[in-house]
Amino acid sequence: MKKIKYAIVYLNIEPNYAKLHNLPVKLPILAEDFYKAKNENKIPLDIIIRGLEAQINVKKDEYYSSYLVYHYYEMFKQLMNKEDFELAYKYLLKAKEILHDYRFHFYSGLYYAKLGNEEIAELELKQSISEKKDFAYGYFELGNLMYFRKIYDEAVDYYIKAIESDKEFSLAYLKIGDIFAENGRYEQAIENYFKVIKLDSQFIPVYQRLGVIYNQLERYKDAYLIHKKALEIDRNNYEIYYNNSYSLSKLGRHLDAIKNLEKALTIKETDFILHELSLEYKNIGEFIKAINAEEKALKLSSDENKNLIYLTLLKLYTIIEDEENVIKNYNKLKNTDLQIPSKSLLMFFYLSKGDIENTEKILSKLNKEGLFLSLPLRLDKIDTYLEKLESYTDLAVEKALLESFDDDGMIDAKILSEKLSKNGLKGEYIGWLKEPLDKTSKLKPLGLKVIINALYLSGFNYGLSERVESTLSKYLWKDNYGLAFSKVLLRYYQNRVFGEQSNLENFIEEIIEEIKDLNYKFSKIISEYETYILDFDSILESNMKTFEDALYIFLSAMRFDLSIEEIENQKFKNEEVKDLIMFVAKLNRL
């Protein structure tokens, strides 16, 4: 009896499935593979190849040979992805033995490119397009090879030829966009990216690229709109949520930025997302949440990122006045490149506690670095300065504030609202204090006197000044411009109280990056302040309807440096304007 070499059965393939996976409708399968193939949702590639090889060995057939060559190349691609280059090359040669056409040279080009032999890769790819003139993928991979070698002009030429061969070749437009983006030609990059969207509106990577470019160009609203479209397509892409949080933060929408970061973390927990979330929590005065996020980030971070996280933790623990953790994080940084800012925070911590001896020890080292040169003189007369700051307060607001602190040293906004009303203060802002935090941001700078008085009462306590500013601005104005403006007031207060006394230009240089992170529009006004300086008559007549108005007045007051007497002898159309001007003048004369 003749020995049976193969036992082949034919699996009937549903025509649509066969077309989708490039299979014959009657697929030859080895008998030992039949039951496995029949029960799989997708027939494994090795089973397909064994069956087709058996079929060809039994009887050479051009019909089945074409399928076998195709699946040899599919196996080649799988093995290349697994970096099993030796076995991949064997399948390349198997395909060549059956049919030596343009595909062999194309995949050989990919093989040699992966191995780093760029010259042979180029020759093979060029051979593939010489054998098939309209082979879009051949031109595309030549473009990729030139892109990798940074021969950008030739890369673009090949990508264009890919498009000429296939008008629907969206990936070529994407790569042209990448080349323009890499070379700072952003408008041309954007133009090509939108061509991709026109061809494939569901392709998420192009939205990611557009979002990054818009953020780089400081077109944050455009970035937000692109991210919004991307999230309508894919709600499980953590990078889109992360990038969108950046755009929202620059637009001053910090509560929305937090929601995006929190969503990103449900998809993928990383140190950089946790770190950004910590900073956003800090911006709205949620210091415990900020610490929890940063501590998680520390556990996940690489060594190169740890010091930045230690510094953030040191600042947060300084703000909440947690001595054990202040010392712990300071010790991590005291011999690093961040030792100067960490010394400053440790000095602020001891000063906040009223520990003048330790404050002066650290301050003497900071003085040698040219920092806080006027502070030693202030510490010698600290009681006098504290009395002067207290004398600046409005008694009705002061009393309401002092009666509104809870057991944890935080302000209870609802109690504050009641106390302000009880003490005879009126205004729309008093009701704002009772509203939930997710209410729409307030765009009117009402209630300034509450924050100003809270800062006066914080005295030389760095942590307290940070806590009251963040908490009150959050409860009063919820989000957006109010948070940025209150941060300007805080930094000005700290600058004056701790003896820096920076002029307008230096003060702007010190705060500009922080304000840029809080609200890009505000940072633009600050950086171009000369354009917005008002004359004194305009200030007297100002209604200060917006936070932009308040910023113009603040910058103008810094420029004019008016005396307290000059302000008191003038009639202001708006009392909030007077409070703001007086805040600047009093701190200048502390």
KOLBATI-726540 format. One line per 5 residues: number of its first residue (from 1); for each residue y, x, z of C-alpha. Coordinates in nm, 2 decimals, padded with zeros to 4 digits, always signed. Last residue first. Example, Ala and Ser with C-alpha at 12.3 -4.5 7.8 and 13.67 -1.06 7.14 Angstrom:
// KOLBATI-726540
2> -00.11/+01.37/+00.71  -00.45/+01.23/+00.78
This chain:
// KOLBATI-726540
590> +09.81/+00.56/+05.48  +10.10/+00.55/+05.24  +09.90/+00.52/+04.91  +09.67/+00.27/+05.09  +09.96/+00.05/+05.17
585> +10.11/+00.06/+04.82  +09.78/-00.02/+04.64  +09.70/-00.32/+04.87  +10.06/-00.44/+04.84  +10.03/-00.47/+04.47
580> +09.71/-00.67/+04.51  +09.84/-00.90/+04.78  +10.16/-00.95/+04.58  +09.96/-01.05/+04.27  +09.76/-01.29/+04.49
575> +10.09/-01.45/+04.60  +10.18/-01.55/+04.25  +10.54/-01.59/+04.12  +10.64/-01.29/+04.33  +10.98/-01.26/+04.50
570> +11.07/-00.91/+04.58  +11.19/-00.76/+04.91  +10.83/-00.71/+05.05  +10.74/-00.51/+04.74  +11.02/-00.26/+04.76
565> +10.96/-00.23/+05.13  +10.59/-00.14/+05.08  +10.69/+00.14/+04.84  +10.60/+00.12/+04.47  +10.36/+00.38/+04.32
560> +10.46/+00.28/+03.97  +10.14/+00.41/+03.80  +09.90/+00.28/+04.06  +10.08/-00.05/+04.05  +10.04/-00.06/+03.67
555> +09.67/+00.01/+03.70  +09.63/-00.28/+03.95  +09.85/-00.51/+03.75  +09.65/-00.45/+03.43  +09.33/-00.49/+03.62
550> +09.44/-00.83/+03.76  +09.53/-00.95/+03.42  +09.19/-00.85/+03.29  +09.04/-01.04/+03.59  +09.20/-01.35/+03.46
545> +09.49/-01.59/+03.55  +09.72/-01.33/+03.70  +10.02/-01.57/+03.71  +10.25/-01.28/+03.63  +10.63/-01.32/+03.67
540> +10.67/-01.04/+03.92  +10.43/-00.82/+03.72  +10.63/-00.87/+03.41  +10.94/-00.77/+03.59  +10.77/-00.45/+03.71
535> +10.68/-00.33/+03.36  +10.31/-00.36/+03.26  +10.07/-00.08/+03.18  +09.81/-00.20/+02.93  +09.83/+00.05/+02.65
530> +09.85/+00.34/+02.89  +09.52/+00.22/+03.04  +09.30/+00.31/+02.74  +09.01/+00.43/+02.95  +09.06/+00.15/+03.20
525> +09.07/-00.12/+02.93  +08.76/+00.02/+02.77  +08.59/+00.03/+03.11  +08.66/-00.33/+03.17  +08.51/-00.43/+02.83
520> +08.20/-00.23/+02.91  +08.13/-00.41/+03.24  +07.92/-00.27/+03.52  +07.77/+00.04/+03.35  +08.11/+00.12/+03.21
515> +08.26/+00.08/+03.56  +08.04/+00.35/+03.69  +08.12/+00.58/+03.40  +08.49/+00.53/+03.44  +08.52/+00.58/+03.81
510> +08.61/+00.95/+03.86  +08.80/+00.99/+03.53  +09.01/+00.69/+03.61  +09.10/+00.83/+03.95  +09.19/+01.16/+03.79
505> +09.43/+00.99/+03.55  +09.58/+00.76/+03.81  +09.64/+01.04/+04.07  +09.37/+01.12/+04.32  +09.45/+01.07/+04.69
500> +09.12/+01.23/+04.80  +09.18/+01.16/+05.17  +08.88/+00.96/+05.27  +09.09/+00.65/+05.31  +09.26/+00.68/+04.97
495> +08.95/+00.75/+04.75  +08.74/+00.50/+04.95  +09.00/+00.22/+04.90  +09.03/+00.31/+04.53  +08.65/+00.31/+04.49
490> +08.63/-00.03/+04.66  +08.91/-00.18/+04.45  +08.75/-00.07/+04.12  +08.42/-00.21/+04.25  +08.58/-00.54/+04.31
485> +08.70/-00.54/+03.95  +08.35/-00.47/+03.81  +08.18/-00.74/+04.02  +08.45/-00.99/+03.93  +08.42/-00.92/+03.56
480> +08.06/-01.04/+03.53  +07.88/-01.19/+03.83  +07.89/-01.44/+04.12  +08.26/-01.44/+04.17  +08.30/-01.52/+04.54
475> +07.94/-01.47/+04.67  +07.88/-01.16/+04.47  +08.23/-01.01/+04.52  +08.18/-01.07/+04.90  +07.84/-00.90/+04.92
470> +07.92/-00.60/+04.71  +08.26/-00.53/+04.88  +08.13/-00.60/+05.23  +07.82/-00.37/+05.19  +08.00/-00.08/+05.03
465> +08.28/-00.08/+05.29  +08.02/-00.11/+05.56  +07.83/+00.19/+05.44  +08.14/+00.41/+05.41  +08.27/+00.33/+05.76
460> +08.61/+00.49/+05.78  +08.78/+00.15/+05.83  +08.56/-00.14/+05.72  +08.84/-00.38/+05.84  +09.07/-00.27/+05.56
455> +08.79/-00.33/+05.31  +08.73/-00.68/+05.44  +09.10/-00.75/+05.42  +09.10/-00.66/+05.05  +08.78/-00.85/+04.98
450> +08.92/-01.17/+05.14  +09.27/-01.12/+04.99  +09.12/-01.12/+04.64  +09.01/-01.48/+04.68  +09.10/-01.59/+04.33
445> +09.05/-01.35/+04.04  +08.96/-01.62/+03.79  +08.65/-01.57/+03.57  +08.40/-01.71/+03.81  +08.04/-01.65/+03.69
440> +07.83/-01.97/+03.63  +07.62/-02.06/+03.94  +07.31/-01.86/+04.00  +07.44/-01.73/+04.33  +07.44/-02.08/+04.49
435> +07.78/-02.21/+04.59  +07.92/-02.20/+04.94  +08.15/-01.91/+04.88  +08.29/-02.08/+04.57  +08.44/-02.35/+04.79
430> +08.68/-02.11/+04.95  +08.77/-01.98/+04.61  +08.94/-02.30/+04.51  +09.21/-02.23/+04.76  +09.33/-02.29/+05.11
425> +09.35/-02.09/+05.43  +09.43/-02.27/+05.76  +09.20/-02.08/+06.00  +08.94/-02.37/+05.98  +08.93/-02.33/+05.61
420> +08.86/-01.96/+05.64  +08.61/-02.02/+05.91  +08.41/-02.27/+05.70  +08.40/-02.04/+05.40  +08.30/-01.75/+05.61
415> +08.01/-01.95/+05.77  +07.89/-02.03/+05.42  +07.92/-01.67/+05.30  +07.72/-01.52/+05.60  +07.83/-01.16/+05.60
410> +07.57/-00.89/+05.68  +07.55/-00.70/+06.01  +07.18/-00.79/+06.06  +07.27/-01.04/+06.34  +07.51/-01.23/+06.11
405> +07.87/-01.15/+06.04  +08.10/-01.45/+05.98  +08.32/-01.44/+06.30  +08.47/-01.10/+06.20  +08.55/-01.23/+05.85
400> +08.73/-01.55/+05.97  +08.94/-01.35/+06.23  +09.04/-01.10/+05.97  +09.13/-01.37/+05.72  +09.36/-01.54/+05.97
395> +09.50/-01.21/+06.09  +09.60/-01.08/+05.75  +09.51/-00.71/+05.77  +09.74/-00.41/+05.73  +09.76/-00.35/+06.10
390> +09.39/-00.29/+06.10  +09.43/+00.00/+05.86  +09.71/+00.15/+06.08  +09.49/+00.12/+06.39  +09.21/+00.30/+06.21
385> +09.44/+00.57/+06.09  +09.57/+00.63/+06.45  +09.21/+00.63/+06.58  +09.12/+00.89/+06.32  +09.38/+01.14/+06.42
380> +09.18/+01.47/+06.40  +08.95/+01.30/+06.15  +09.25/+01.25/+05.92  +09.33/+01.62/+05.92  +08.97/+01.70/+05.83
375> +08.98/+01.45/+05.55  +09.25/+01.61/+05.35  +09.03/+01.86/+05.17  +08.76/+01.60/+05.08  +08.60/+01.83/+04.83
370> +08.70/+02.18/+04.71  +08.35/+02.32/+04.74  +08.45/+02.51/+05.05  +08.57/+02.17/+05.18  +08.21/+02.04/+05.14
365> +08.08/+02.30/+05.38  +08.35/+02.22/+05.64  +08.27/+01.85/+05.59  +07.90/+01.90/+05.69  +08.00/+02.04/+06.03
360> +08.29/+01.79/+06.06  +08.07/+01.49/+06.02  +07.82/+01.63/+06.27  +08.09/+01.64/+06.54  +08.26/+01.32/+06.43
355> +07.95/+01.10/+06.49  +08.13/+00.77/+06.44  +07.82/+00.62/+06.28  +08.01/+00.57/+05.95  +08.12/+00.93/+05.97
350> +07.76/+01.05/+06.02  +07.65/+00.85/+05.71  +07.95/+00.96/+05.51  +07.87/+01.33/+05.58  +07.51/+01.26/+05.47
345> +07.64/+01.11/+05.15  +07.86/+01.40/+05.08  +07.57/+01.64/+05.15  +07.36/+01.45/+04.90  +07.63/+01.47/+04.64
340> +07.65/+01.85/+04.69  +07.27/+01.91/+04.72  +07.19/+01.76/+04.38  +07.10/+02.08/+04.21  +06.83/+02.12/+04.48
335> +06.81/+02.28/+04.82  +06.93/+01.98/+05.03  +06.75/+01.73/+04.81  +06.43/+01.63/+04.98  +06.59/+01.69/+05.32
330> +06.85/+01.43/+05.24  +06.58/+01.18/+05.17  +06.42/+01.21/+05.51  +06.76/+01.23/+05.69  +06.88/+00.91/+05.54
325> +06.54/+00.75/+05.59  +06.55/+00.81/+05.97  +06.92/+00.72/+06.00  +06.91/+00.38/+05.83  +07.29/+00.30/+05.79
320> +07.25/+00.02/+05.53  +07.48/+00.21/+05.29  +07.34/+00.55/+05.38  +06.99/+00.41/+05.31  +07.11/+00.30/+04.96
315> +07.28/+00.64/+04.89  +06.98/+00.84/+05.01  +06.75/+00.61/+04.80  +06.95/+00.68/+04.49  +06.95/+01.05/+04.56
310> +06.57/+01.05/+04.61  +06.53/+00.86/+04.28  +06.73/+01.12/+04.10  +06.52/+01.39/+04.27  +06.20/+01.23/+04.17
305> +06.25/+01.21/+03.79  +06.12/+01.56/+03.70  +05.83/+01.52/+03.93  +05.70/+01.22/+03.75  +05.77/+00.88/+03.90
300> +05.52/+00.61/+04.00  +05.55/+00.64/+04.38  +05.92/+00.69/+04.35  +05.97/+00.38/+04.14  +05.80/+00.18/+04.42
295> +06.05/+00.32/+04.67  +06.33/+00.24/+04.43  +06.23/-00.13/+04.40  +06.20/-00.17/+04.77  +06.54/+00.00/+04.83
290> +06.71/-00.23/+04.58  +06.55/-00.53/+04.73  +06.69/-00.42/+05.07  +07.03/-00.35/+04.92  +07.09/-00.69/+04.74
285> +07.46/-00.63/+04.71  +07.50/-00.74/+04.35  +07.54/-00.39/+04.21  +07.26/-00.26/+04.44  +07.02/-00.51/+04.29
280> +07.12/-00.38/+03.94  +07.06/-00.02/+04.05  +06.72/-00.10/+04.19  +06.63/-00.28/+03.87  +06.72/+00.03/+03.67
275> +06.49/+00.24/+03.89  +06.21/-00.01/+03.87  +06.23/-00.01/+03.49  +06.23/+00.37/+03.49  +05.94/+00.41/+03.73
270> +05.71/+00.18/+03.53  +05.54/-00.15/+03.59  +05.43/-00.32/+03.27  +05.43/-00.69/+03.18  +05.54/-00.84/+03.52
265> +05.79/-00.55/+03.53  +05.96/-00.65/+03.21  +06.01/-01.00/+03.36  +06.19/-00.85/+03.66  +06.40/-00.63/+03.43
260> +06.50/-00.93/+03.22  +06.58/-01.14/+03.53  +06.79/-00.85/+03.67  +06.99/-00.83/+03.34  +07.06/-01.20/+03.37
255> +07.20/-01.15/+03.72  +07.40/-00.85/+03.59  +07.58/-01.02/+03.30  +07.87/-00.78/+03.28  +07.83/-00.73/+02.91
250> +07.72/-00.37/+02.98  +07.45/-00.52/+03.21  +07.34/-00.76/+02.94  +07.29/-00.49/+02.69  +07.09/-00.27/+02.93
245> +06.88/-00.58/+03.04  +06.81/-00.64/+02.67  +06.66/-00.29/+02.64  +06.42/-00.36/+02.93  +06.33/-00.70/+02.80
240> +06.26/-00.57/+02.45  +06.06/-00.28/+02.60  +05.84/-00.52/+02.80  +05.72/-00.70/+02.50  +05.54/-01.02/+02.62
235> +05.78/-01.29/+02.50  +05.73/-01.20/+02.13  +05.89/-01.40/+01.85  +06.17/-01.58/+02.05  +06.20/-01.25/+02.24
230> +06.29/-01.07/+01.92  +06.57/-01.32/+01.84  +06.72/-01.27/+02.19  +06.69/-00.90/+02.15  +06.90/-00.92/+01.83
225> +07.16/-01.14/+02.00  +07.18/-00.90/+02.30  +07.23/-00.60/+02.07  +07.50/-00.79/+01.88  +07.67/-00.86/+02.22
220> +07.64/-00.50/+02.32  +07.80/-00.34/+02.02  +07.85/-00.01/+02.21  +07.73/+00.18/+01.89  +07.44/+00.32/+02.09
215> +07.36/-00.03/+02.22  +07.37/-00.16/+01.86  +07.14/+00.12/+01.75  +06.89/+00.05/+02.03  +06.88/-00.32/+01.95
210> +06.84/-00.26/+01.58  +06.54/-00.03/+01.65  +06.37/-00.29/+01.88  +06.43/-00.56/+01.62  +06.27/-00.35/+01.36
205> +05.96/-00.29/+01.58  +05.91/-00.67/+01.63  +05.82/-00.76/+01.27  +05.83/-01.15/+01.27  +06.11/-01.18/+01.01
200> +05.91/-01.00/+00.75  +06.09/-00.95/+00.41  +06.44/-01.05/+00.53  +06.37/-00.87/+00.85  +06.29/-00.55/+00.67
195> +06.61/-00.58/+00.46  +06.79/-00.62/+00.79  +06.66/-00.28/+00.89  +06.79/-00.13/+00.57  +07.15/-00.24/+00.64
190> +07.13/-00.14/+01.00  +07.03/+00.22/+00.90  +07.32/+00.23/+00.65  +07.56/+00.12/+00.93  +07.41/+00.38/+01.16
185> +07.44/+00.70/+00.96  +07.39/+00.91/+01.27  +07.12/+01.13/+01.10  +06.83/+00.99/+01.29  +06.96/+00.64/+01.22
180> +06.97/+00.71/+00.84  +06.62/+00.85/+00.85  +06.49/+00.55/+01.06  +06.65/+00.30/+00.82  +06.47/+00.47/+00.53
175> +06.16/+00.44/+00.74  +06.21/+00.06/+00.79  +06.29/+00.01/+00.42  +05.96/+00.17/+00.34  +05.78/-00.05/+00.59
170> +05.90/-00.36/+00.41  +05.71/-00.30/+00.10  +05.77/-00.65/-00.06  +05.92/-00.50/-00.38  +05.61/-00.30/-00.44
165> +05.62/-00.01/-00.69  +06.00/+00.00/-00.67  +05.97/-00.01/-00.30  +05.74/+00.29/-00.29  +05.97/+00.47/-00.53
160> +06.25/+00.41/-00.28  +06.04/+00.55/+00.00  +05.97/+00.86/-00.22  +06.34/+00.92/-00.28  +06.42/+00.87/+00.09
155> +06.17/+01.14/+00.18  +06.31/+01.37/-00.08  +06.66/+01.34/+00.07  +06.53/+01.38/+00.42  +06.33/+01.70/+00.40
150> +06.28/+01.69/+00.78  +05.92/+01.81/+00.75  +05.81/+01.49/+00.92  +06.03/+01.29/+00.68  +05.88/+01.48/+00.39
145> +05.53/+01.38/+00.50  +05.64/+01.02/+00.56  +05.79/+01.00/+00.22  +05.47/+01.13/+00.07  +05.29/+00.86/+00.27
140> +05.52/+00.59/+00.12  +05.48/+00.72/-00.24  +05.10/+00.70/-00.20  +05.13/+00.36/-00.03  +05.32/+00.22/-00.33
135> +05.06/+00.32/-00.59  +05.24/+00.22/-00.91  +05.16/+00.54/-01.10  +04.79/+00.56/-01.00  +04.64/+00.89/-01.11
130> +04.97/+01.08/-01.07  +05.02/+00.89/-00.75  +04.70/+01.02/-00.60  +04.76/+01.38/-00.72  +05.10/+01.38/-00.54
125> +04.92/+01.28/-00.22  +04.67/+01.57/-00.27  +04.94/+01.83/-00.34  +05.15/+01.72/-00.04  +04.85/+01.73/+00.20
120> +04.76/+02.08/+00.06  +05.11/+02.20/+00.16  +05.13/+02.01/+00.49  +04.82/+02.16/+00.64  +04.89/+02.02/+00.99
115> +04.54/+01.87/+01.05  +04.69/+01.52/+01.03  +04.86/+01.61/+00.70  +04.53/+01.74/+00.57  +04.35/+01.42/+00.64
110> +04.63/+01.20/+00.51  +04.64/+01.39/+00.18  +04.26/+01.36/+00.16  +04.30/+00.99/+00.21  +04.53/+00.97/-00.10
105> +04.32/+01.22/-00.30  +04.01/+01.01/-00.25  +04.20/+00.69/-00.32  +04.31/+00.81/-00.66  +03.95/+00.81/-00.79
100> +03.62/+00.98/-00.74  +03.36/+00.70/-00.70  +03.02/+00.73/-00.54  +03.03/+01.10/-00.44  +03.39/+01.07/-00.35
95> +03.32/+00.80/-00.09  +03.06/+01.02/+00.08  +03.31/+01.31/+00.07  +03.56/+01.11/+00.27  +03.29/+01.00/+00.50
90> +03.21/+01.36/+00.58  +03.58/+01.43/+00.64  +03.59/+01.16/+00.91  +03.29/+01.33/+01.08  +03.48/+01.66/+01.11
85> +03.81/+01.49/+01.20  +03.69/+01.30/+01.51  +04.05/+01.24/+01.61  +03.97/+00.88/+01.72  +04.24/+00.75/+01.48
80> +04.08/+00.97/+01.21  +03.74/+00.82/+01.29  +03.87/+00.47/+01.23  +04.05/+00.57/+00.91  +03.73/+00.74/+00.77
75> +03.53/+00.43/+00.86  +03.77/+00.22/+00.66  +03.74/+00.47/+00.37  +03.37/+00.44/+00.38  +03.42/+00.06/+00.39
70> +03.61/+00.07/+00.05  +03.35/+00.30/-00.11  +03.07/+00.06/+00.00  +03.24/-00.24/-00.14  +03.29/-00.07/-00.48
65> +02.92/+00.03/-00.47  +02.81/-00.33/-00.41  +02.95/-00.44/-00.75  +02.87/-00.12/-00.93  +02.50/-00.15/-00.84
60> +02.25/+00.13/-00.79  +01.93/-00.03/-00.67  +01.73/+00.05/-00.36  +01.97/+00.33/-00.25  +02.27/+00.12/-00.33
55> +02.14/-00.17/-00.11  +02.05/+00.07/+00.17  +02.40/+00.21/+00.17  +02.55/-00.14/+00.17  +02.34/-00.23/+00.48
50> +02.42/+00.09/+00.67  +02.79/+00.05/+00.58  +02.82/-00.31/+00.70  +02.63/-00.23/+01.02  +02.86/+00.07/+01.09
45> +03.17/-00.15/+01.04  +03.07/-00.40/+01.30  +03.06/-00.77/+01.18  +03.34/-00.96/+01.34  +03.26/-01.26/+01.55
40> +02.92/-01.11/+01.62  +02.61/-01.32/+01.64  +02.49/-01.28/+01.28  +02.56/-00.90/+01.28  +02.35/-00.85/+01.60
35> +02.07/-01.06/+01.46  +02.06/-00.88/+01.13  +02.09/-00.52/+01.24  +01.71/-00.45/+01.25  +01.67/-00.63/+00.92
30> +01.93/-00.40/+00.75  +02.21/-00.61/+00.61  +02.31/-00.68/+00.25  +02.62/-00.91/+00.24  +02.61/-01.21/+00.02
25> +02.97/-01.32/-00.01  +03.06/-00.96/-00.07  +03.31/-00.82/+00.19  +03.68/-00.74/+00.18  +03.75/-00.85/+00.53
20> +03.99/-01.14/+00.44  +03.80/-01.22/+00.12  +03.47/-01.24/+00.30  +03.61/-01.45/+00.58  +03.76/-01.69/+00.32
15> +03.43/-01.70/+00.13  +03.20/-01.77/+00.43  +02.95/-01.48/+00.43  +02.58/-01.54/+00.37  +02.38/-01.26/+00.52
10> +02.13/-01.10/+00.29  +01.82/-00.94/+00.44  +01.71/-00.58/+00.37  +01.40/-00.42/+00.50  +01.42/-00.06/+00.38
5> +01.17/+00.21/+00.29  +00.86/+00.00/+00.27  +00.55/+00.22/+00.22  +00.35/+00.13/-00.09  +00.00/+00.00/+00.00
